[in-house]
Amino acid sequence: MPSSSSTAGFVTFFRACSYKERDKRFRGPDYLAELFHFGWDRLFLQLSFLILPIIRRMLPGTYEWVVARTFFLDEQFRGALDENYDQIINLGAGFDSRPYRYADIIENTVIFELDLPEPQKIKRE
């Protein structure tokens, strides 16, 4: 995972794996998650069909929690946009991609993302 934040890296890895899921119950919406992985991390994503079952055994329920959390937060984000909130503040944004994935429906809402400098730097690049 990216060295800037192991938590952001693991969550993004799980979201990228979820996007490629064959099982529709776990197929996630984050088509941009893979972009935050470079070098060896990209290889791990290509081998996720081998790696993910091991991680799921080592950390039971974690993958499922990340997938459920992604769906829940997407729903909250879309709801705030539908209601035309003035601002959305994302604390600990990590490699969250919602402002990019929902750019086409963001009208007047200003999105603020707060996190450590390194994840924000990687995201801007």
Sequence and secondary structure as in RCSB ss.txt:
>XXXX:A:sequence
MPSSSSTAGFVTFFRACSYKERDKRFRGPDYLAELFHFGWDRLFLQLSFLILPIIRRMLPGTYEWVVARTFFLDE
QFRGALDENYDQIINLGAGFDSRPYRYADIIENTVIFELDLPEPQKIKRE
>XXXX:A:secstr
  TT HHHHHHHHHHHHHHT SSTTT  S TTGGGG  THHHHHHHTHHHHHHHHHHHSTTHHHHHHHHHHHHHH
HHHHHHHTT SEEEEET TT  HHHHTGGG SS EEEEE  HHHHHHHH 
